[in-house]
């Protein structure tokens, strides 16, 4: 293979995977939009997702700011030098990160230091397999942390909340899969896709589950039992009513694929790999020179998901058929303004907000803030940033990260520094809810994965603090205009996330009885 040609092919694969949603995934999202009731929060979310997909196309920029831990699956003919392919991938990763197509995500697990180029021990993941074909099959999945954290593994037999005993049979597997969809709620950027691995040990089971995500959304499982399982889950999981972003709605799951492998008698694992709606995986067939001969997952027409969209967040209703209350906020925000907001209100923010993720929250729990946060807004976001030749920073992608990770810190930090609003996705827990009520704060749910939509709302970067934590974890000072989100936790003790969790658990119980004999 030609070194330069191979490296360019790997670069193109990375860029296309990060910026161009596969056609089979677009078809699944279009079907979800057709099922959803107009004017609901779920319909609003799907419209925002559609706009974001088109913006990523137009800008050739990351669909989601969390470009995850890249995982390559590569099949090579006997005799092909796999080390050359690995070197080409490393070089392409560095270039794609430099060009803002990937966020620098490789972090030393002991020191927390970010390598800055997505290379490090174990990153990226590259899995090779030899086969008898005469070409190289290279596939890539970018699976972000929000959905990765909702992966789950069950050891049968076990007791499942809402479903009771799950035994060592197909019906027990069915219960585990249904429970996996319930437990993800909106934190994994639903509506999502799941890969199910049945059998193996703890590590091979997860590998098998993730491997299912490389299947086409449209394929049919050749194993009759697994086909029945997949069809059952797709027919019934959406009855849970979790909906897009966990706002409630008609579509919670967009795809389910299951695989099976042998196990030892003492162990029976069911492993589930959850993937968000931003299902970024593509593949290429390489010729003998290392050039791209064919793209995978790109059969059929390329759908423009924005056709027929309402297109604006504020058109969403707080409840089906009910016009939302739209409120404009300018920081610093007063407690009185916050107390007037209620769950379901749509908020449009102008002015300043500050990003803050895991490292910032831990830092603020033990140290003073680098800026005055009284009356200010914290955005749970790790953006993709590029610096121009003049030294100015520009936001390339800036969607929300999953907020529940900050639950141990959030309430205390809000009260200590006077923070009035927190923006993220997936909601937070009882400790934060209690603090919002006591302090006079609000949680705003942005649309997960909508990194281009929100980057467009950011009109300038006014500064940055704590860069020692790396670009995703630094505190960026952002000047925003028309940054729109939904109030899902208010200062009166109300939480949409709590309501959806409770109602979906009640609905989960209807799937308790045996189905497969």
GUKETOR-467260 format. One record per residue (C-alpha): residue number from 1; residue in three letters; x, y, z. Coordinates in steps of 0.05 Angstrom, whole numbers, plus 5000, padded with zeros to 4 digits. Layout:
REM GUKETOR-467260
n_res_u_v_w
NUM_ALA_X_Y_Z
...
REM end
This chain:
REM GUKETOR-467260
n_res_u_v_w
1_UNK_5000_5000_5000
2_UNK_5021_5072_4987
3_UNK_5035_5106_5054
4_UNK_5007_5174_5034
5_UNK_4945_5145_5001
6_UNK_4931_5101_5061
7_UNK_4938_5159_5110
8_UNK_4892_5202_5068
9_UNK_4840_5146_5067
10_UNK_4843_5140_5143
11_UNK_4837_5215_5150
12_UNK_4776_5216_5104
13_UNK_4744_5160_5143
14_UNK_4754_5198_5209
15_UNK_4727_5264_5182
16_UNK_4667_5233_5148
17_UNK_4649_5192_5209
18_UNK_4652_5254_5254
19_UNK_4614_5301_5208
20_UNK_4569_5260_5162
21_UNK_4513_5219_5194
22_UNK_4505_5152_5157
23_UNK_4445_5144_5111
24_UNK_4416_5085_5149
25_UNK_4415_5127_5213
26_UNK_4383_5185_5177
27_UNK_4327_5138_5154
28_UNK_4315_5117_5226
29_UNK_4312_5189_5250
30_UNK_4263_5207_5194
31_UNK_4218_5150_5216
32_UNK_4220_5176_5287
33_UNK_4200_5246_5264
34_UNK_4141_5217_5226
35_UNK_4116_5181_5288
36_UNK_4123_5240_5335
37_UNK_4064_5285_5353
38_UNK_4074_5356_5327
39_UNK_4085_5411_5378
40_UNK_4114_5367_5433
41_UNK_4181_5373_5467
42_UNK_4202_5309_5430
43_UNK_4183_5338_5363
44_UNK_4223_5401_5380
45_UNK_4283_5358_5398
46_UNK_4280_5320_5333
47_UNK_4275_5384_5293
48_UNK_4337_5411_5329
49_UNK_4373_5346_5315
50_UNK_4354_5351_5242
51_UNK_4380_5422_5237
52_UNK_4444_5401_5271
53_UNK_4456_5343_5222
54_UNK_4449_5391_5163
55_UNK_4494_5443_5195
56_UNK_4548_5390_5206
57_UNK_4541_5371_5132
58_UNK_4546_5443_5109
59_UNK_4604_5461_5155
60_UNK_4641_5394_5152
61_UNK_4644_5400_5228
62_UNK_4632_5349_5283
63_UNK_4559_5328_5292
64_UNK_4572_5323_5367
65_UNK_4628_5357_5405
66_UNK_4643_5291_5442
67_UNK_4678_5252_5388
68_UNK_4688_5196_5438
69_UNK_4739_5141_5440
70_UNK_4751_5122_5366
71_UNK_4745_5047_5355
72_UNK_4770_5018_5289
73_UNK_4752_4947_5266
74_UNK_4796_4927_5208
75_UNK_4796_4863_5167
76_UNK_4859_4850_5126
77_UNK_4880_4796_5076
78_UNK_4937_4751_5097
79_UNK_5003_4785_5084
80_UNK_4979_4858_5092
81_UNK_5024_4897_5140
82_UNK_4978_4916_5198
83_UNK_5032_4959_5229
84_UNK_5030_5005_5169
85_UNK_4955_5013_5176
86_UNK_4963_5028_5250
87_UNK_5015_5082_5235
88_UNK_4969_5113_5182
89_UNK_4912_5115_5232
90_UNK_4956_5149_5285
91_UNK_4979_5202_5236
92_UNK_4908_5214_5211
93_UNK_4882_5220_5283
94_UNK_4933_5274_5298
95_UNK_4916_5313_5235
96_UNK_4840_5307_5245
97_UNK_4848_5333_5317
98_UNK_4891_5391_5293
99_UNK_4838_5408_5241
100_UNK_4781_5409_5292
101_UNK_4746_5346_5265
102_UNK_4759_5310_5331
103_UNK_4760_5336_5402
104_UNK_4824_5319_5440
105_UNK_4796_5264_5484
106_UNK_4855_5221_5506
107_UNK_4868_5232_5580
108_UNK_4919_5199_5625
109_UNK_4877_5159_5675
110_UNK_4925_5173_5733
111_UNK_4945_5245_5723
112_UNK_4886_5272_5683
113_UNK_4933_5302_5632
114_UNK_4905_5308_5561
115_UNK_4952_5286_5506
116_UNK_4922_5339_5460
117_UNK_4924_5295_5398
118_UNK_4879_5236_5415
119_UNK_4938_5189_5421
120_UNK_4958_5152_5484
121_UNK_4960_5084_5517
122_UNK_4899_5048_5489
123_UNK_4874_5105_5446
124_UNK_4850_5099_5394
125_UNK_4824_5027_5398
126_UNK_4845_4987_5336
127_UNK_4821_4915_5328
128_UNK_4850_4874_5270
129_UNK_4823_4810_5240
130_UNK_4849_4770_5181
131_UNK_4803_4743_5127
132_UNK_4805_4709_5059
133_UNK_4781_4769_5018
134_UNK_4831_4807_4975
135_UNK_4816_4876_5003
136_UNK_4819_4915_5069
137_UNK_4753_4929_5105
138_UNK_4763_4988_5153
139_UNK_4706_5012_5198
140_UNK_4703_5065_5252
141_UNK_4655_5083_5308
142_UNK_4658_5147_5348
143_UNK_4619_5132_5413
144_UNK_4616_5190_5461
145_UNK_4619_5187_5537
146_UNK_4546_5204_5549
147_UNK_4522_5140_5516
148_UNK_4583_5099_5536
149_UNK_4566_5113_5609
150_UNK_4497_5082_5598
151_UNK_4526_5015_5576
152_UNK_4504_4961_5625
153_UNK_4519_4888_5638
154_UNK_4474_4837_5673
155_UNK_4493_4771_5705
156_UNK_4435_4721_5701
157_UNK_4396_4703_5740
158_UNK_4381_4771_5771
159_UNK_4325_4814_5798
160_UNK_4307_4874_5756
161_UNK_4269_4935_5780
162_UNK_4199_4934_5751
163_UNK_4209_4866_5717
164_UNK_4225_4818_5773
165_UNK_4266_4755_5761
166_UNK_4306_4748_5697
167_UNK_4326_4676_5687
168_UNK_4378_4642_5643
169_UNK_4335_4639_5580
170_UNK_4312_4681_5522
171_UNK_4258_4712_5564
172_UNK_4309_4733_5617
173_UNK_4351_4764_5562
174_UNK_4289_4801_5537
175_UNK_4278_4830_5606
176_UNK_4351_4853_5611
177_UNK_4347_4888_5544
178_UNK_4282_4924_5562
179_UNK_4312_4945_5628
180_UNK_4374_4972_5593
181_UNK_4330_5019_5553
182_UNK_4293_5042_5615
183_UNK_4356_5056_5655
184_UNK_4387_5098_5601
185_UNK_4329_5149_5604
186_UNK_4350_5212_5567
187_UNK_4422_5212_5592
188_UNK_4449_5175_5532
189_UNK_4419_5225_5483
190_UNK_4358_5184_5466
191_UNK_4328_5164_5419
192_UNK_4385_5114_5414
193_UNK_4411_5049_5387
194_UNK_4432_4988_5426
195_UNK_4478_4930_5413
196_UNK_4467_4867_5455
197_UNK_4520_4815_5469
198_UNK_4495_4749_5498
199_UNK_4546_4703_5531
200_UNK_4621_4706_5534
201_UNK_4657_4734_5595
202_UNK_4652_4805_5621
203_UNK_4701_4834_5572
204_UNK_4684_4793_5510
205_UNK_4610_4804_5523
206_UNK_4619_4879_5518
207_UNK_4661_4871_5456
208_UNK_4606_4830_5424
209_UNK_4554_4882_5443
210_UNK_4594_4938_5413
211_UNK_4607_4897_5350
212_UNK_4532_4895_5338
213_UNK_4533_4971_5329
214_UNK_4573_4959_5265
215_UNK_4513_4924_5234
216_UNK_4468_4963_5188
217_UNK_4404_4990_5219
218_UNK_4365_4957_5163
219_UNK_4393_4887_5166
220_UNK_4356_4824_5190
221_UNK_4388_4776_5240
222_UNK_4398_4707_5210
223_UNK_4389_4675_5278
224_UNK_4314_4664_5287
225_UNK_4314_4672_5362
226_UNK_4354_4736_5359
227_UNK_4311_4763_5303
228_UNK_4249_4753_5347
229_UNK_4285_4787_5405
230_UNK_4305_4847_5363
231_UNK_4235_4854_5334
232_UNK_4203_4849_5402
233_UNK_4247_4902_5432
234_UNK_4235_4950_5374
235_UNK_4160_4939_5378
236_UNK_4156_4950_5453
237_UNK_4213_4994_5478
238_UNK_4180_5056_5451
239_UNK_4120_5041_5495
240_UNK_4162_5063_5555
241_UNK_4148_5136_5535
242_UNK_4218_5161_5552
243_UNK_4224_5196_5485
244_UNK_4276_5239_5452
245_UNK_4324_5270_5504
246_UNK_4281_5238_5559
247_UNK_4227_5291_5548
248_UNK_4173_5238_5537
249_UNK_4147_5219_5469
250_UNK_4135_5164_5418
251_UNK_4206_5144_5402
252_UNK_4257_5121_5453
253_UNK_4296_5069_5412
254_UNK_4317_5073_5339
255_UNK_4352_5006_5332
256_UNK_4367_4940_5368
257_UNK_4419_4889_5345
258_UNK_4437_4826_5383
259_UNK_4493_4775_5378
260_UNK_4509_4711_5416
261_UNK_4571_4672_5435
262_UNK_4585_4611_5479
263_UNK_4598_4618_5553
264_UNK_4621_4575_5611
265_UNK_4567_4541_5653
266_UNK_4577_4585_5714
267_UNK_4569_4652_5678
268_UNK_4512_4681_5638
269_UNK_4524_4754_5619
270_UNK_4479_4799_5578
271_UNK_4518_4861_5557
272_UNK_4487_4922_5526
273_UNK_4524_4977_5489
274_UNK_4482_5040_5484
275_UNK_4493_5090_5428
276_UNK_4462_5160_5422
277_UNK_4421_5185_5363
278_UNK_4487_5214_5335
279_UNK_4506_5144_5313
280_UNK_4573_5159_5280
281_UNK_4600_5098_5247
282_UNK_4624_5089_5176
283_UNK_4668_5042_5137
284_UNK_4709_5037_5074
285_UNK_4735_4984_5027
286_UNK_4807_4998_5009
287_UNK_4841_4978_4945
288_UNK_4912_4951_4939
289_UNK_4942_5022_4941
290_UNK_4904_5040_5004
291_UNK_4854_5085_4968
292_UNK_4779_5084_4981
293_UNK_4741_5039_4932
294_UNK_4674_5039_4968
295_UNK_4638_5069_5028
296_UNK_4594_5027_5074
297_UNK_4527_5046_5107
298_UNK_4515_5097_5051
299_UNK_4465_5059_5008
300_UNK_4405_5098_4983
301_UNK_4390_5172_4979
302_UNK_4419_5223_5028
303_UNK_4360_5249_5066
304_UNK_4353_5323_5084
305_UNK_4322_5315_5153
306_UNK_4304_5389_5157
307_UNK_4250_5382_5104
308_UNK_4184_5393_5140
309_UNK_4217_5413_5206
310_UNK_4188_5467_5250
311_UNK_4261_5487_5256
312_UNK_4259_5529_5320
313_UNK_4264_5506_5392
314_UNK_4215_5558_5418
315_UNK_4159_5528_5375
316_UNK_4157_5468_5421
317_UNK_4102_5461_5472
318_UNK_4113_5448_5545
319_UNK_4059_5395_5537
320_UNK_4027_5368_5474
321_UNK_3982_5420_5444
322_UNK_4001_5474_5494
323_UNK_4042_5535_5472
324_UNK_4106_5544_5514
325_UNK_4124_5602_5557
326_UNK_4186_5633_5524
327_UNK_4231_5673_5570
328_UNK_4293_5713_5551
329_UNK_4349_5715_5603
330_UNK_4410_5759_5606
331_UNK_4465_5743_5657
332_UNK_4474_5760_5712
333_UNK_4407_5731_5731
334_UNK_4369_5748_5794
335_UNK_4336_5699_5842
336_UNK_4269_5732_5827
337_UNK_4276_5716_5752
338_UNK_4293_5644_5768
339_UNK_4234_5635_5815
340_UNK_4187_5655_5759
341_UNK_4209_5597_5715
342_UNK_4173_5531_5715
343_UNK_4185_5463_5683
344_UNK_4166_5466_5610
345_UNK_4186_5538_5599
346_UNK_4232_5552_5540
347_UNK_4291_5597_5557
348_UNK_4331_5639_5508
349_UNK_4397_5664_5536
350_UNK_4437_5724_5513
351_UNK_4504_5747_5541
352_UNK_4556_5708_5581
353_UNK_4559_5636_5603
354_UNK_4617_5593_5628
355_UNK_4632_5521_5611
356_UNK_4646_5473_5668
357_UNK_4652_5397_5667
358_UNK_4681_5344_5713
359_UNK_4749_5376_5727
360_UNK_4719_5445_5738
361_UNK_4668_5420_5787
362_UNK_4719_5382_5827
363_UNK_4764_5444_5826
364_UNK_4709_5490_5849
365_UNK_4692_5444_5907
366_UNK_4761_5457_5937
367_UNK_4782_5524_5908
368_UNK_4759_5594_5893
369_UNK_4729_5608_5825
370_UNK_4774_5644_5774
371_UNK_4715_5691_5758
372_UNK_4656_5720_5794
373_UNK_4600_5669_5784
374_UNK_4546_5706_5823
375_UNK_4482_5705_5782
376_UNK_4517_5669_5725
377_UNK_4505_5607_5682
378_UNK_4547_5543_5680
379_UNK_4544_5502_5616
380_UNK_4562_5429_5622
381_UNK_4601_5427_5557
382_UNK_4669_5406_5531
383_UNK_4673_5443_5464
384_UNK_4716_5431_5403
385_UNK_4760_5493_5398
386_UNK_4809_5518_5345
387_UNK_4858_5576_5351
388_UNK_4870_5620_5290
389_UNK_4935_5651_5267
390_UNK_4922_5713_5309
391_UNK_4914_5672_5372
392_UNK_4838_5678_5378
393_UNK_4796_5618_5397
394_UNK_4736_5595_5356
395_UNK_4682_5545_5375
396_UNK_4675_5488_5325
397_UNK_4624_5446_5364
398_UNK_4591_5458_5431
399_UNK_4533_5413_5452
400_UNK_4518_5393_5524
401_UNK_4549_5336_5563
402_UNK_4511_5289_5610
403_UNK_4499_5327_5675
404_UNK_4488_5271_5725
405_UNK_4564_5263_5733
406_UNK_4564_5330_5770
407_UNK_4510_5310_5819
408_UNK_4559_5303_5878
409_UNK_4582_5375_5869
410_UNK_4529_5416_5834
411_UNK_4483_5438_5890
412_UNK_4539_5458_5937
413_UNK_4576_5497_5882
414_UNK_4513_5534_5862
415_UNK_4500_5557_5933
416_UNK_4573_5574_5947
417_UNK_4585_5617_5885
418_UNK_4514_5643_5872
419_UNK_4505_5607_5805
420_UNK_4432_5613_5783
421_UNK_4427_5567_5722
422_UNK_4459_5503_5699
423_UNK_4454_5478_5627
424_UNK_4466_5405_5608
425_UNK_4430_5343_5585
426_UNK_4395_5285_5617
427_UNK_4377_5320_5682
428_UNK_4404_5315_5752
429_UNK_4386_5281_5818
430_UNK_4352_5296_5884
431_UNK_4411_5332_5915
432_UNK_4413_5383_5859
433_UNK_4337_5389_5858
434_UNK_4337_5405_5932
435_UNK_4391_5458_5923
436_UNK_4353_5490_5865
437_UNK_4293_5498_5911
438_UNK_4333_5524_5970
439_UNK_4379_5570_5932
440_UNK_4335_5593_5875
441_UNK_4366_5558_5816
442_UNK_4343_5524_5752
443_UNK_4367_5467_5708
444_UNK_4361_5477_5633
445_UNK_4362_5418_5586
446_UNK_4396_5431_5519
447_UNK_4391_5381_5462
448_UNK_4446_5328_5468
449_UNK_4490_5320_5407
450_UNK_4467_5386_5375
451_UNK_4538_5412_5374
452_UNK_4532_5453_5310
453_UNK_4464_5483_5330
454_UNK_4493_5510_5395
455_UNK_4560_5530_5366
456_UNK_4521_5575_5319
457_UNK_4492_5610_5381
458_UNK_4561_5626_5407
459_UNK_4583_5693_5379
460_UNK_4651_5698_5412
461_UNK_4701_5669_5462
462_UNK_4717_5723_5514
463_UNK_4769_5684_5553
464_UNK_4789_5618_5584
465_UNK_4812_5595_5652
466_UNK_4841_5530_5680
467_UNK_4871_5508_5614
468_UNK_4915_5460_5653
469_UNK_4855_5412_5651
470_UNK_4857_5409_5575
471_UNK_4811_5440_5522
472_UNK_4748_5399_5538
473_UNK_4754_5410_5614
474_UNK_4775_5484_5615
475_UNK_4728_5540_5635
476_UNK_4711_5577_5571
477_UNK_4679_5646_5574
478_UNK_4626_5646_5519
479_UNK_4586_5703_5491
480_UNK_4519_5675_5466
481_UNK_4458_5699_5430
482_UNK_4391_5662_5427
483_UNK_4418_5601_5463
484_UNK_4355_5561_5474
485_UNK_4339_5505_5523
486_UNK_4280_5477_5563
487_UNK_4269_5483_5638
488_UNK_4266_5412_5663
489_UNK_4282_5424_5737
490_UNK_4257_5487_5771
491_UNK_4263_5523_5838
492_UNK_4196_5496_5862
493_UNK_4218_5423_5869
494_UNK_4192_5400_5801
495_UNK_4233_5354_5756
496_UNK_4211_5329_5688
497_UNK_4266_5276_5692
498_UNK_4237_5249_5757
499_UNK_4167_5247_5726
500_UNK_4190_5210_5663
501_UNK_4231_5161_5704
502_UNK_4171_5145_5748
503_UNK_4122_5137_5690
504_UNK_4169_5095_5648
505_UNK_4182_5048_5706
506_UNK_4107_5038_5714
507_UNK_4103_5022_5639
508_UNK_4163_4975_5643
509_UNK_4123_4931_5691
510_UNK_4075_4912_5635
511_UNK_4131_4871_5603
512_UNK_4141_4827_5665
513_UNK_4103_4766_5640
514_UNK_4138_4713_5596
515_UNK_4137_4723_5521
516_UNK_4183_4670_5492
517_UNK_4164_4599_5510
REM end
